[in-house]
């Protein structure tokens, strides 16, 4: 597949890294910064073009005439939209994806149509990050909460602690502990390494466990993994940017919210956009300010500024001063892994959250949802089974008879409104939504080929 990525910023570079590692993709990156492109070309097997992402001659040099998909990820909404318009008007590019940050654009559905602005898919990293954090707040104790099949099924990552009833138990005993609930352990990570879940596998304290279950069964299963935490009441948000403001707008109706903005003009603007949240003007890394605002009574502290070093410092300070849980927006994977092993509970990576949304529209076969996990090393995929038993590699077959690559497992099916937790004798039927967990995302091509009925753009 010929993929044209416009913009080599953090999100664009992450997309280029992920997509260029898949053999079927031919990736070209466009940016006005030649030095950034040189660095990318030194690390990746890609082609680069220096120039403005929306200029017709630049897009033509980059191969837009033959591209299957254009992904516009520059820092400018307007550049991204115009680039999609040029790609459609001049080159008839089949699929056009644009990063749109402004809510005013995102909410204008009539603007985005073939007769208007021909953007097939709009992606807002800020909105995706807010939704991600909301789920973490809704399920205290979870490290990741990911939804599939129109939110009928959720995949949750949680760390097993000594108070969990399943700690020290074999997986085959799960049914005895939770007789009226069915769930599937999709993966276990122990000291950073993947452990294949088998019936005699014993869950140990500190294991990072990913399990999948129907949405209504998540809390019951989490209570077996670790002692249930009290619902989140008080949230402190550091950072008055788009992400901080959107999160405060969402949470202020159900939680007690305080948001700290460093710039006085921005703080004044935020206060006009919020109805209940308290807006503070100051530095979130100021110890006196945090103490004055009773940070020790905060259930969650979210550091969401544009500077990851400031996020790390303020989150560490909030933890030291008594905040029960701290989260920080961190772009560099090495920083994120270092911090999560120390004094920060959850490191949030905007790139990894965004890349999953992109991959769902690039994957072969009818892949409708992709979530990146473990800093992009693992993936969870929702694919739709098409065809009949004679023409499909999966329809009509039981799971034990599928030729899945090592490290890939089918965790659940959604058939109409029914959630089916997968077992070895579960048979896949046409139009089933199949949720697959891959501990090694390098095997994704093999999994996609099972569901492929021709290149599908969504």
Secondary structure, DSSP 8 states (H G I E B T S, - for coil): -EEEEE--SHHHHHHHHHHHTSTT-EEEEEES-HHHHHHHHHHSS-EEEES-TT-HHHHHHHTTTT-SEEEE--S-HHHHHHHHHHHHHHH--SEEEEE---HHHHT-GGGSSTTS---SEEE-HHHHHHHHHHHHHHSTTEEEEEEETTTTEEEEEEE--TT-TTTTSBGGGHHHHSTT--EEEEEEEETTEEE---TT-B--TT-EEEEEEEGGGHHHHHHHHS-------EEEEE--SHHHHHHHHHHTTTSEEEEEESSHHHHHHHHHH-SSSEEEES-TT-HHHHHHTTGGG-SEEEE--S-HHHHHHHHHHHHHTT-SEEEEE---HHHHHHHHTTT-SEEE-HHHHHHHHHHTTTSSSSEEEEEEEGGGTEEEEEEE--S-TTT-SSTT-BGGGS---TTEEEEEEEETTEEEE--TT-B--TT-EEEEEESSGGGHHHHHHHH-SS----
